[in-house]
């Protein structure tokens, strides 16, 4: 019985160490994170994101407008919708991952992902749209004034 208890404690300790190593935390994880590294800080991209942003996807044979409406939900996470007027698609839900100097937007309905970084001045997001193995440059420009904080 004593053997099983010691073995169980040792196994539990090893699982904890393995879990910490797998997620990349290691021993420094025991030190509190600085304020700028907390999830609440990550949820507030700089510059302000809320509002409407628009851009144009241009390929060799066609072009289509992309309009994205970003909103900060009541639960503190970012969300929004995407419009593609030339395709007749409006209010497609998107998930938004704010990054320190940019964003990553996933639109399941179009099987696409947009990744971009804020340009100096905060009125443009420079990035690309990816569907399957195709990446197309897409810069989004603020289409409305930023919402007051």
C-alpha positions in Angstrom: 0.0 0.0 0.0 2.8 2.4 0.9 4.6 1.5 -2.4 1.5 2.4 -4.4 1.1 5.8 -2.7 4.7 6.7 -3.3 4.5 5.5 -6.9 1.3 7.5 -7.4 2.8 10.7 -6.0 5.9 10.3 -8.2 3.8 9.6 -11.3 1.7 12.7 -10.6 4.8 14.8 -10.2 6.2 13.5 -13.5 2.9 14.2 -15.3 2.9 17.8 -14.0 6.5 18.3 -15.1 5.8 16.7 -18.5 2.7 18.9 -19.0 4.7 22.0 -18.2 7.4 21.0 -20.6 5.0 20.2 -23.4 3.2 23.6 -23.2 6.6 25.3 -22.9 6.2 26.7 -19.4 8.9 24.9 -17.5 10.1 26.3 -14.2 9.8 30.0 -15.2 6.0 29.4 -15.2 6.0 29.7 -11.4 7.0 33.4 -11.7 4.0 35.7 -12.2 3.6 37.0 -15.8 4.1 40.8 -16.4 0.9 42.8 -16.9 1.5 43.2 -20.6 1.5 39.4 -21.0 -1.9 38.7 -19.5 -4.8 37.5 -21.7 -6.7 40.7 -21.0 -3.9 42.7 -22.5 -3.9 40.5 -25.6 -7.6 41.1 -26.1 -6.9 44.8 -26.7 -5.0 45.2 -29.9 -3.3 48.4 -30.6 -4.6 50.5 -32.4 -8.3 50.1 -31.8 -9.9 47.4 -34.0 -13.6 47.8 -33.5 -15.5 49.0 -36.6 -15.6 48.4 -40.3 -12.5 47.6 -42.4 -12.5 47.1 -46.2 -10.1 45.8 -48.8 -9.9 44.2 -52.2 -8.6 40.7 -53.2 -7.1 40.9 -56.6 -6.2 37.8 -58.6 -5.1 37.4 -62.2 -8.7 37.2 -63.5 -10.9 38.8 -60.9 -11.2 41.1 -58.0 -13.6 41.2 -55.1 -14.2 43.4 -52.2 -13.9 42.2 -48.6 -15.6 44.0 -45.8 -15.0 43.0 -42.2 -16.9 44.3 -39.2 -15.1 43.8 -35.9 -16.8 44.0 -32.5 -15.8 43.5 -28.9 -18.3 41.1 -27.4 -19.6 41.3 -23.9 -17.5 38.4 -22.8 -14.4 40.4 -23.7 -13.5 38.4 -26.8 -13.4 39.8 -30.3 -15.8 38.6 -33.0 -17.3 40.0 -36.2 -18.7 39.3 -39.6 -17.3 39.3 -43.1 -19.1 40.5 -46.3 -18.1 39.6 -49.9 -20.5 41.6 -52.0 -19.4 40.2 -55.4 -20.1 36.7 -54.1 -23.4 37.7 -52.6 -22.2 36.7 -49.2 -22.9 38.9 -46.2 -22.7 38.7 -42.4 -20.5 35.5 -42.4 -19.4 34.9 -38.8 -15.6 35.2 -38.2 -13.5 34.4 -35.2 -10.8 37.0 -34.3 -7.5 36.4 -32.6 -5.9 39.7 -31.6 -2.2 39.8 -31.6 0.1 42.5 -30.1 0.5 44.3 -33.4 -2.0 42.6 -35.7 -4.9 40.1 -36.0 -5.7 36.7 -37.3 -9.3 36.2 -38.6 -10.9 32.8 -39.4 -14.0 32.5 -41.6 -15.3 29.0 -41.5 -17.9 29.6 -44.2 -15.2 30.5 -46.7 -12.6 28.1 -45.4 -10.3 31.1 -45.2 -7.9 32.8 -42.8 -6.7 36.4 -42.8 -3.5 37.4 -41.1 -2.2 40.9 -40.9 -0.3 43.5 -39.0 -1.2 47.1 -38.2 0.7 49.6 -40.4 2.1 52.7 -38.7 -0.7 55.1 -38.0 -3.2 52.3 -37.3 -5.5 53.0 -40.3 -4.3 50.0 -42.4 -3.8 46.3 -41.7 -1.3 44.8 -44.1 -1.7 41.1 -44.6 -2.9 38.2 -46.7 -6.0 36.0 -47.2 -5.4 32.3 -47.4 -7.7 29.6 -48.7 -6.4 26.1 -49.1 -2.9 26.5 -50.5 -3.5 29.9 -52.0 -2.3 33.2 -50.4 -3.5 36.5 -51.8 -2.3 39.9 -50.5 -5.1 41.8 -48.8 -4.7 45.1 -47.1 -7.7 46.3 -45.0 -8.3 50.0 -44.6 -10.5 51.5 -41.8 -13.8 52.3 -43.4 -15.2 54.2 -40.4 -13.7 56.3 -37.6 -12.5 54.3 -34.6 -15.0 53.9 -31.8 -14.3 55.9 -28.7 -12.6 53.9 -25.9 
